[in-house]
Amino acid sequence: MIRVTFHKKDHELVSFEMTGHAGFGEYGEDIVCAGVSALAITTVNSIEKLAGYQPIVDVDEVEGGYLYFEVVRDVTKVQAQTTQILLNSLLLGLEGIQEEYPNYLTIQVD
């Protein structure tokens, strides 16, 4: 199962952590994993390009199944707004996957 935990501070999303593997299908054929991965990677890349800063990111490139993202503290107001739009879009997309595949993805917002 993939577990995603979002953290909020002052009502804004400031970080998320994804752990685990969906286990819906075989490696390379797991549509839950593919969907979650595509959303997460697109979000991180979009924040880098559209918000224009390098967030704190940690991944397990050997075993897979782990991604940590954190907003840096010294962003401008426009960068923060762009980041919030993209992170909330990620959350909405993940909630859509969770509705269809509740046994393979859990989401928590702290």
Backbone as CSV, one residue per row, in Angstrom:
resi,resn,N_x,N_y,N_z,CA_x,CA_y,CA_z,C_x,C_y,C_z
1,MET,0.838,-1.181,0.000,0.000,0.000,0.000,0.882,1.243,0.000
2,ILE,0.448,2.256,-0.754,1.132,3.544,-0.746,0.484,4.406,0.326
3,ARG,1.324,5.007,1.149,0.843,5.920,2.189,1.397,7.310,1.900
4,VAL,0.500,8.287,1.880,0.910,9.668,1.634,0.473,10.507,2.827
5,THR,1.411,11.232,3.389,1.111,12.127,4.499,1.491,13.544,4.097
6,PHE,0.499,14.423,4.123,0.714,15.847,3.880,0.774,16.550,5.226
7,HIS,1.645,17.532,5.330,1.748,18.328,6.553,1.388,19.775,6.239
8,LYS,0.590,20.354,7.136,0.180,21.750,6.993,0.784,22.594,8.108
9,LYS,1.011,23.855,7.781,1.417,24.845,8.776,0.677,26.128,8.426
10,ASP,-0.026,26.673,9.382,-0.825,27.885,9.150,-1.772,27.710,7.960
11,HIS,-2.406,26.558,7.882,-3.408,26.224,6.865,-2.835,26.063,5.454
12,GLU,-1.530,25.964,5.320,-0.915,25.759,4.014,-0.132,24.453,4.016
13,LEU,-0.181,23.753,2.885,0.597,22.527,2.741,2.072,22.892,2.656
14,VAL,2.887,22.262,3.495,4.316,22.590,3.524,5.217,21.405,3.178
15,SER,4.667,20.183,3.251,5.466,19.016,2.893,4.555,17.820,2.662
16,PHE,5.121,16.815,1.990,4.439,15.528,1.901,5.482,14.427,1.839
17,GLU,5.059,13.242,2.269,5.913,12.059,2.241,5.102,10.903,1.685
18,MET,5.666,10.222,0.692,5.042,9.035,0.104,5.921,7.840,0.418
19,THR,5.296,6.774,0.914,6.045,5.561,1.211,5.272,4.346,0.729
20,GLY,6.003,3.300,0.420,5.388,2.024,0.093,5.166,1.803,-1.389
21,HIS,4.609,0.646,-1.667,4.285,0.232,-3.029,2.817,-0.165,-3.056
22,ALA,2.148,0.143,-4.149,0.706,-0.116,-4.232,0.395,-1.609,-4.166
23,GLY,1.121,-2.409,-4.924,0.841,-3.841,-4.945,-0.403,-4.203,-5.730
24,PHE,-0.863,-3.300,-6.588,-2.058,-3.562,-7.394,-1.753,-4.519,-8.543
25,GLY,-0.567,-4.379,-9.116,-0.188,-5.216,-10.250,1.300,-5.509,-10.210
26,GLU,1.745,-6.247,-11.201,3.165,-6.581,-11.314,3.982,-5.322,-11.587
27,TYR,5.269,-5.386,-11.254,6.166,-4.270,-11.514,6.088,-3.894,-12.995
28,GLY,5.910,-2.620,-13.256,5.793,-2.145,-14.630,4.380,-2.174,-15.174
29,GLU,3.457,-2.804,-14.445,2.069,-2.905,-14.888,1.091,-2.418,-13.820
30,ASP,1.598,-1.787,-12.786,0.780,-1.350,-11.655,0.229,0.045,-11.937
31,ILE,-1.055,0.130,-12.299,-1.634,1.419,-12.680,-1.785,2.370,-11.495
32,VAL,-1.955,1.840,-10.300,-2.045,2.709,-9.123,-0.688,3.368,-8.883
33,CYS,0.352,2.584,-8.909,1.707,3.113,-8.738,2.023,4.130,-9.834
34,ALA,1.681,3.805,-11.063,1.961,4.704,-12.181,1.233,6.033,-12.018
35,GLY,-0.027,5.980,-11.618,-0.800,7.204,-11.436,-0.257,8.069,-10.319
36,VAL,0.020,7.449,-9.184,0.557,8.184,-8.034,1.926,8.770,-8.379
37,SER,2.769,7.976,-9.007,4.108,8.442,-9.375,4.044,9.599,-10.362
38,ALA,3.187,9.477,-11.366,3.064,10.544,-12.364,2.613,11.850,-11.723
39,LEU,1.630,11.772,-10.840,1.163,12.984,-10.160,2.265,13.609,-9.310
40,ALA,2.964,12.785,-8.545,3.999,13.300,-7.641,5.168,13.907,-8.408
41,ILE,5.658,13.205,-9.410,6.802,13.698,-10.179,6.437,14.970,-10.927
42,THR,5.248,14.999,-11.514,4.800,16.199,-12.219,4.684,17.380,-11.265
43,THR,4.183,17.143,-10.065,4.057,18.222,-9.084,5.418,18.784,-8.700
44,VAL,6.350,17.923,-8.377,7.688,18.384,-7.984,8.351,19.138,-9.136
45,ASN,8.295,18.575,-10.347,8.895,19.240,-11.502,8.214,20.570,-11.803
46,SER,6.899,20.624,-11.652,6.155,21.860,-11.903,6.513,22.941,-10.895
47,ILE,6.677,22.561,-9.652,7.077,23.546,-8.643,8.460,24.108,-8.975
48,GLU,9.370,23.233,-9.376,10.705,23.701,-9.744,10.647,24.678,-10.915
49,LYS,9.877,24.351,-11.946,9.831,25.171,-13.164,8.900,26.370,-13.041
50,LEU,7.698,26.167,-12.515,6.694,27.230,-12.504,6.817,28.161,-11.304
51,ALA,7.178,27.611,-10.149,7.385,28.465,-8.978,8.806,29.023,-8.965
52,GLY,9.705,28.340,-9.660,11.046,28.870,-9.851,11.996,28.742,-8.679
53,TYR,11.883,27.659,-7.938,12.847,27.420,-6.860,13.049,25.919,-6.689
54,GLN,14.111,25.568,-5.987,14.441,24.171,-5.730,13.924,23.775,-4.351
55,PRO,12.850,22.972,-4.288,12.359,22.516,-2.990,13.294,21.454,-2.410
56,ILE,13.063,21.108,-1.162,13.795,20.014,-0.524,13.129,18.713,-0.961
57,VAL,13.884,17.841,-1.599,13.344,16.584,-2.116,14.300,15.456,-1.760
58,ASP,13.730,14.346,-1.312,14.513,13.147,-1.025,13.772,11.959,-1.620
59,VAL,14.486,11.125,-2.356,13.885,9.927,-2.946,14.801,8.733,-2.711
60,ASP,14.207,7.561,-2.712,14.983,6.322,-2.661,15.058,5.799,-4.089
61,GLU,16.151,6.112,-4.763,16.289,5.724,-6.162,16.681,4.262,-6.330
62,VAL,17.127,3.615,-5.267,17.529,2.211,-5.354,16.322,1.294,-5.173
63,GLU,15.645,1.416,-4.052,14.503,0.551,-3.745,13.182,1.114,-4.253
64,GLY,13.141,2.417,-4.462,11.881,3.059,-4.838,10.944,3.109,-3.646
65,GLY,9.743,3.577,-3.882,8.742,3.569,-2.822,8.913,4.630,-1.763
66,TYR,9.712,5.676,-2.056,9.866,6.742,-1.072,10.104,8.071,-1.772
67,LEU,9.317,9.077,-1.378,9.502,10.449,-1.852,9.133,11.398,-0.724
68,TYR,10.032,12.327,-0.447,9.765,13.372,0.538,9.927,14.711,-0.157
69,PHE,8.989,15.623,0.086,9.012,16.960,-0.496,8.748,17.977,0.603
70,GLU,9.500,19.074,0.575,9.268,20.146,1.542,9.501,21.500,0.876
71,VAL,8.613,22.430,1.155,8.751,23.796,0.667,9.894,24.463,1.429
72,VAL,10.749,25.182,0.717,11.808,25.928,1.404,11.198,27.174,2.047
73,ARG,11.879,27.709,3.040,11.307,28.796,3.844,11.359,30.169,3.181
74,ASP,12.313,30.398,2.323,12.505,31.752,1.796,11.905,31.956,0.403
75,VAL,10.663,31.526,0.219,9.997,31.727,-1.068,9.229,33.046,-1.055
76,THR,9.041,33.603,-2.242,8.259,34.830,-2.361,6.772,34.504,-2.246
77,LYS,5.960,35.528,-2.154,4.511,35.336,-2.064,3.983,34.640,-3.313
78,VAL,4.458,35.031,-4.474,4.015,34.411,-5.729,4.461,32.952,-5.787
79,GLN,5.690,32.672,-5.382,6.168,31.287,-5.349,5.333,30.452,-4.389
80,ALA,4.995,31.015,-3.242,4.176,30.296,-2.259,2.783,30.015,-2.810
81,GLN,2.192,30.982,-3.488,0.859,30.787,-4.067,0.883,29.710,-5.148
82,THR,1.875,29.769,-6.008,2.012,28.762,-7.064,2.191,27.377,-6.456
83,THR,3.015,27.291,-5.440,3.257,26.021,-4.761,1.975,25.473,-4.151
84,GLN,1.185,26.319,-3.512,-0.063,25.863,-2.899,-1.040,25.335,-3.941
85,ILE,-1.138,26.005,-5.066,-2.016,25.528,-6.142,-1.577,24.143,-6.597
86,LEU,-0.287,23.971,-6.807,0.220,22.687,-7.296,0.098,21.583,-6.250
87,LEU,0.390,21.879,-4.996,0.262,20.860,-3.950,-1.196,20.471,-3.722
88,ASN,-2.102,21.430,-3.776,-3.521,21.104,-3.634,-4.032,20.318,-4.830
89,SER,-3.491,20.586,-6.006,-3.833,19.798,-7.187,-3.359,18.356,-7.021
90,LEU,-2.155,18.174,-6.489,-1.651,16.831,-6.193,-2.582,16.119,-5.226
91,LEU,-2.959,16.790,-4.159,-3.849,16.187,-3.168,-5.176,15.777,-3.803
92,LEU,-5.754,16.635,-4.621,-7.015,16.299,-5.299,-6.857,15.086,-6.213
93,GLY,-5.765,15.057,-6.971,-5.518,13.924,-7.855,-5.356,12.623,-7.094
94,LEU,-4.613,12.675,-6.001,-4.424,11.476,-5.178,-5.737,11.024,-4.549
95,GLU,-6.563,11.974,-4.112,-7.862,11.606,-3.545,-8.735,10.911,-4.581
96,GLY,-8.625,11.319,-5.834,-9.361,10.645,-6.899,-8.914,9.202,-7.071
97,ILE,-7.613,8.970,-7.023,-7.099,7.599,-7.110,-7.537,6.801,-5.892
98,GLN,-7.480,7.412,-4.722,-7.875,6.719,-3.495,-9.344,6.300,-3.542
99,GLU,-10.194,7.121,-4.115,-11.617,6.764,-4.228,-11.808,5.503,-5.057
100,GLU,-11.033,5.361,-6.113,-11.152,4.200,-6.999,-10.417,2.972,-6.471
101,TYR,-9.336,3.189,-5.747,-8.480,2.090,-5.281,-8.164,2.253,-3.793
102,PRO,-9.170,2.207,-2.928,-8.951,2.483,-1.501,-8.063,1.469,-0.787
103,ASN,-7.918,0.282,-1.326,-7.081,-0.733,-0.688,-5.602,-0.590,-1.031
104,TYR,-5.279,0.383,-1.888,-3.907,0.504,-2.368,-3.268,1.859,-2.083
105,LEU,-4.063,2.813,-1.578,-3.556,4.155,-1.316,-4.280,4.767,-0.125
106,THR,-3.508,5.256,0.844,-4.095,6.007,1.959,-3.465,7.397,1.989
107,ILE,-4.279,8.364,2.362,-3.834,9.754,2.423,-4.185,10.306,3.797
108,GLN,-3.240,11.004,4.375,-3.459,11.656,5.662,-2.986,13.103,5.537
109,VAL,-3.752,14.022,6.102,-3.358,15.432,6.126,-3.279,15.861,7.584
110,ASP,-2.088,16.232,8.012,-1.860,16.671,9.397,-1.743,18.182,9.454
